[in-house]
Amino acid sequence: MNQTSTTSALQQSNKLRFWHLWAMALRIVLWLLVTCWALFALAWAVLHGIIVPRIDEFRPQLEIQATKALGVQVRIGQVAAVAHGMVPSFELKDVVLLDPQGREALRLSRVLTAISPASLLQLNVEQLYIENPNLEIRRNLDGKIFIAGLDLSDKDKTSSGGLDWFFSQPEFLVRNGTVRWVDEKPNGVMGVPPPLVLTQVDFVSRNPFNRHLLRLDATPPPEWGERLSIQGVFKQSLLSPDKGKWSDWSGDIYADFKKIDVSHLSRYIQFSSQFGQGVGQMQAWVNLRNCLLYTSPSPRDS
């Protein structure tokens, strides 16, 4: 009888201990939820109550932060804010990037940015949207590539400055841009190619977690052929601290030229002799593993 009472008391004690631990865990979870909501509400209040109404007053600080993030001097002509519910939009006008020599490397007449409380806490933006940019990409005699004054050639850099910031943004959109490619390095027996201008350039970059999803659509000069499309899907090592360190990327690139005159393209890219001329559709698959490229062109001549 005593043994039965003792067993029953132990079972009752274990049940009470279980429910006590369960109640403690529940209180901890509730406090965490309340804390998260409080931080969210605080960020929302700061965003809509302080930053949005006075955004143009923060323009000098924005220039300083943009300069630090991109690694080149940034000038912003004007900033305006428009609140749309939980996610406000900011319009930046006359944004100028200067190269290391102080020359204008890129001018953006209009940039739209959308931020949220979550992106505000992470010191980034929810979306960047750029209309009608005019960009020059240059490769010098040493083979170094410069985009808007940024040197993108050192793939072994531990910190990529502007690239790290760029590929940390959730979404980046470009509409109706113009890109001018200037190559100062001779391409074998073809010599130095003339500048190439791509118009109606649309570009999308999405960077969820450790992935990078890119797409470029552009219209080449009329003598080249029809509109082209290039898409890339990449993954990055979880151990890599730098989003812009593309030597850690692995993935695939797909290029689709609906109609292309290969004789023009061969002035910029060296093909085997069998692909050196002809007009037709061309597709190419490029496999990238830690910066090693494996190409597989598939031309379809007309």
C-alpha positions as CSV (number, residue, x, y, z in Angstrom):
1,M,0.0,0.0,0.0
2,N,2.8,2.4,0.9
3,Q,4.7,1.4,-2.2
4,T,1.6,2.3,-4.4
5,S,1.2,5.7,-2.7
6,T,4.9,6.4,-3.2
7,T,4.7,5.6,-6.9
8,S,1.6,7.7,-7.4
9,A,3.3,10.6,-5.6
10,L,6.3,10.4,-7.9
11,Q,4.2,10.3,-11.0
12,Q,2.3,13.3,-9.8
13,S,5.5,15.1,-9.0
14,N,6.9,14.4,-12.5
15,K,3.7,15.7,-14.1
16,L,3.9,18.9,-12.1
17,R,7.6,19.3,-13.1
18,F,6.7,18.8,-16.7
19,W,3.9,21.3,-16.7
20,H,6.1,23.8,-14.8
21,L,8.9,23.5,-17.5
22,W,6.3,23.8,-20.2
23,A,4.9,27.0,-18.7
24,M,8.4,28.4,-18.4
25,A,9.2,27.6,-22.1
26,L,5.9,29.2,-23.1
27,R,6.6,32.4,-21.2
28,I,10.0,32.6,-22.8
29,V,8.6,32.2,-26.3
30,L,5.9,34.8,-25.6
31,W,8.5,37.3,-24.3
32,L,10.6,36.7,-27.4
33,L,7.5,37.3,-29.6
34,V,6.7,40.5,-27.7
35,T,10.3,41.7,-28.0
36,C,10.4,41.1,-31.7
37,W,7.1,42.9,-32.2
38,A,8.3,45.8,-30.1
39,L,11.5,46.1,-32.1
40,F,9.4,45.9,-35.3
41,A,7.1,48.6,-34.1
42,L,10.0,50.8,-33.0
43,A,11.7,50.4,-36.4
44,W,8.4,51.3,-38.1
45,A,7.9,54.3,-35.9
46,V,11.4,55.6,-36.5
47,L,11.0,55.0,-40.3
48,H,7.7,56.8,-40.7
49,G,7.9,59.3,-37.9
50,I,11.5,60.5,-38.3
51,I,13.2,59.3,-41.5
52,V,10.4,59.7,-44.0
53,P,9.4,63.3,-43.3
54,R,13.0,64.5,-43.0
55,I,14.7,62.3,-45.6
56,D,16.3,65.1,-47.5
57,E,18.0,66.3,-44.3
58,F,19.8,62.9,-44.2
59,R,21.3,63.3,-47.7
60,P,24.9,64.1,-46.5
61,Q,24.8,61.0,-44.3
62,L,23.4,58.9,-47.2
63,E,26.3,60.1,-49.4
64,I,28.8,59.1,-46.7
65,Q,27.2,55.6,-46.2
66,A,26.9,55.0,-49.9
67,T,30.5,56.0,-50.4
68,K,31.6,53.5,-47.7
69,A,29.4,50.8,-49.1
70,L,30.4,51.1,-52.7
71,G,34.0,52.1,-52.3
72,V,33.8,55.1,-54.7
73,Q,32.7,58.7,-54.2
74,V,28.9,59.1,-54.4
75,R,27.0,62.4,-54.8
76,I,23.2,62.6,-54.5
77,G,21.4,65.7,-55.9
78,Q,18.0,65.3,-54.2
79,V,16.1,62.8,-52.0
80,A,12.3,62.6,-51.7
81,A,10.1,60.1,-49.8
82,V,6.7,58.7,-50.5
83,A,5.0,56.5,-47.9
84,H,2.9,53.5,-49.2
85,G,1.6,51.7,-46.1
86,M,4.3,49.6,-44.4
87,V,6.9,50.0,-47.1
88,P,7.9,53.6,-48.1
89,S,9.7,54.4,-51.3
90,F,12.5,56.9,-51.7
91,E,13.3,58.7,-54.9
92,L,16.9,59.8,-55.5
93,K,17.7,62.2,-58.3
94,D,21.0,63.0,-60.0
95,V,23.1,60.3,-58.4
96,V,26.7,60.5,-59.5
97,L,29.5,58.0,-58.9
98,L,33.1,59.3,-59.3
99,D,36.1,57.1,-60.3
100,P,39.4,57.2,-58.2
101,Q,40.5,60.2,-60.4
102,G,37.5,62.2,-59.5
103,R,35.9,61.8,-62.9
104,E,32.2,61.1,-63.4
105,A,31.9,57.3,-63.9
106,L,28.2,56.9,-63.7
107,R,25.2,59.2,-63.6
108,L,21.7,58.0,-62.6
109,S,18.9,60.5,-63.2
110,R,16.4,58.6,-61.1
111,V,16.7,55.9,-58.5
112,L,13.8,54.4,-56.6
113,T,14.4,52.5,-53.4
114,A,12.0,50.6,-51.1
115,I,12.8,49.8,-47.5
116,S,11.0,48.0,-44.8
117,P,11.6,47.7,-41.0
118,A,13.5,44.5,-41.5
119,S,15.8,46.0,-44.1
120,L,16.2,49.0,-41.9
121,L,17.5,46.8,-39.1
122,Q,19.9,45.1,-41.5
123,L,21.1,48.5,-43.0
124,N,20.1,47.6,-46.5
125,V,17.1,48.2,-48.8
126,E,14.2,46.0,-49.9
127,Q,14.4,46.9,-53.6
128,L,16.5,49.1,-55.8
129,Y,14.9,50.3,-59.1
130,I,16.9,52.3,-61.7
131,E,15.5,53.9,-64.9
132,N,17.4,54.9,-68.0
133,P,21.0,54.5,-66.7
134,N,24.0,55.1,-69.0
135,L,26.9,52.9,-68.0
136,E,30.4,52.4,-69.4
137,I,32.3,49.1,-68.8
138,R,36.0,49.2,-69.7
139,R,38.8,46.7,-69.9
140,N,42.2,48.2,-70.0
141,L,45.4,46.8,-71.5
142,D,46.2,44.9,-68.3
143,G,42.9,43.1,-68.5
144,K,41.4,44.8,-65.6
145,I,37.6,45.5,-65.8
146,F,36.1,48.7,-64.5
147,I,32.4,49.3,-64.0
148,A,31.5,52.9,-62.8
149,G,35.0,53.3,-61.5
150,L,35.0,49.9,-59.6
151,D,37.8,47.5,-60.3
152,L,36.2,44.1,-60.6
153,S,39.3,42.2,-61.7
154,D,40.7,41.0,-58.4
155,K,38.8,37.8,-57.8
156,D,41.0,36.9,-54.8
157,K,40.1,40.0,-52.8
158,T,38.7,39.2,-49.4
159,S,36.5,42.2,-49.5
160,S,34.8,43.5,-52.7
161,G,33.3,46.8,-51.3
162,G,30.6,47.8,-53.8
163,L,30.1,44.2,-55.0
164,D,29.5,43.0,-51.5
165,W,26.9,45.6,-51.0
166,F,25.3,45.1,-54.4
167,F,24.9,41.3,-54.0
168,S,23.6,41.8,-50.4
169,Q,20.5,43.6,-51.7
170,P,17.4,41.4,-51.9
171,E,16.4,42.8,-55.3
172,F,17.9,45.1,-57.9
173,L,16.1,46.2,-61.1
174,V,17.3,48.2,-64.1
175,R,15.0,49.2,-66.9
176,N,15.7,50.7,-70.3
177,G,19.4,51.3,-69.7
178,T,22.4,51.8,-72.1
179,V,25.7,49.9,-71.7
180,R,28.8,50.8,-73.6
181,W,31.6,48.2,-73.6
182,V,35.1,49.6,-74.3
183,D,37.8,47.0,-74.7
184,E,41.4,48.3,-74.9
185,K,42.9,44.8,-75.0
186,P,43.5,43.3,-78.4
187,N,41.6,40.1,-79.2
188,G,44.2,38.0,-81.0
189,V,44.6,38.7,-84.7
190,M,41.3,40.6,-84.7
191,G,43.1,43.5,-82.9
192,V,41.3,46.0,-80.6
193,P,37.5,45.7,-81.1
194,P,35.4,48.9,-81.6
195,P,33.2,50.0,-78.7
196,L,30.0,48.0,-78.4
197,V,26.7,49.8,-77.3
198,L,23.8,47.8,-76.0
199,T,20.4,49.6,-75.7
200,Q,17.1,48.8,-74.0
201,V,19.0,47.0,-71.3
202,D,16.8,45.3,-68.6
203,F,18.6,43.7,-65.7
204,V,17.3,41.9,-62.6
205,S,19.4,40.6,-59.7
206,R,17.8,38.7,-56.8
207,N,19.9,37.5,-53.9
208,P,18.0,35.2,-51.5
209,F,20.2,33.8,-48.7
210,N,23.3,32.3,-50.4
211,R,21.9,32.3,-54.0
212,H,22.3,34.8,-56.8
213,L,19.7,34.9,-59.6
214,L,20.6,37.2,-62.5
215,R,19.0,38.1,-65.9
216,L,20.1,40.5,-68.6
217,D,18.1,41.3,-71.7
218,A,19.5,43.8,-74.2
219,T,19.3,44.9,-77.8
220,P,22.6,44.9,-79.8
221,P,23.4,47.1,-82.8
222,P,21.1,46.4,-85.8
223,E,23.8,44.7,-87.8
224,W,24.4,42.2,-85.0
225,G,21.0,40.7,-85.0
226,E,18.0,40.5,-82.6
227,R,17.6,41.0,-78.9
228,L,19.7,38.8,-76.6
229,S,19.1,37.2,-73.2
230,I,21.6,36.0,-70.6
231,Q,20.6,34.3,-67.4
232,G,22.6,33.0,-64.4
233,V,21.8,31.0,-61.4
234,F,24.6,30.7,-58.8
235,K,25.1,29.4,-55.3
236,Q,27.8,30.7,-52.9
237,S,29.5,28.9,-50.0
238,L,27.8,29.3,-46.7
239,L,31.3,29.9,-45.2
240,S,32.1,32.8,-47.5
241,P,31.6,36.2,-45.6
242,D,31.7,38.3,-48.8
243,K,28.6,38.2,-51.1
244,G,30.6,39.9,-53.9
245,K,33.5,37.4,-53.9
246,W,32.5,35.7,-57.1
247,S,35.5,33.2,-56.9
248,D,33.3,31.4,-54.3
249,W,30.3,31.2,-56.7
250,S,29.2,28.0,-58.5
251,G,26.4,27.8,-61.0
252,D,25.3,28.0,-64.6
253,I,25.0,30.8,-67.2
254,Y,22.7,30.4,-70.2
255,A,22.9,32.8,-73.2
256,D,20.3,32.9,-76.0
257,F,20.9,34.9,-79.2
258,K,17.7,34.6,-81.3
259,K,19.5,35.9,-84.3
260,I,23.2,36.8,-84.3
261,D,25.9,37.6,-86.9
262,V,28.8,35.6,-85.5
263,S,31.3,37.6,-87.5
264,H,30.6,40.6,-85.2
265,L,30.6,38.6,-82.0
266,S,34.0,37.0,-82.9
267,R,35.7,40.4,-82.7
268,Y,35.0,40.2,-78.9
269,I,35.1,36.5,-78.2
270,Q,37.5,34.0,-79.7
271,F,35.7,31.0,-81.3
272,S,37.0,28.0,-83.1
273,S,37.3,28.4,-86.9
274,Q,34.0,26.5,-87.5
275,F,32.1,29.1,-85.5
276,G,33.8,32.2,-86.9
277,Q,31.1,33.2,-89.3
278,G,27.5,32.8,-90.1
279,V,24.1,34.2,-89.2
280,G,21.5,32.4,-87.1
281,Q,20.5,31.4,-83.6
282,M,23.2,30.7,-81.0
283,Q,22.8,29.3,-77.5
284,A,25.6,28.8,-75.0
285,W,25.7,27.1,-71.6
286,V,28.5,28.1,-69.2
287,N,29.2,26.1,-66.1
288,L,31.1,27.9,-63.3
289,R,32.7,26.2,-60.4
290,N,34.7,28.4,-58.1
291,C,35.6,30.8,-60.9
292,L,36.5,28.0,-63.4
293,L,34.5,28.2,-66.6
294,Y,33.4,25.4,-68.9
295,T,31.6,26.6,-72.1
296,S,29.3,24.7,-74.4
297,P,28.2,26.9,-77.4
298,S,25.4,25.5,-79.6
299,P,25.1,27.6,-82.8
300,R,22.3,27.1,-85.3
301,D,23.2,28.7,-88.5
302,S,20.6,29.8,-91.0
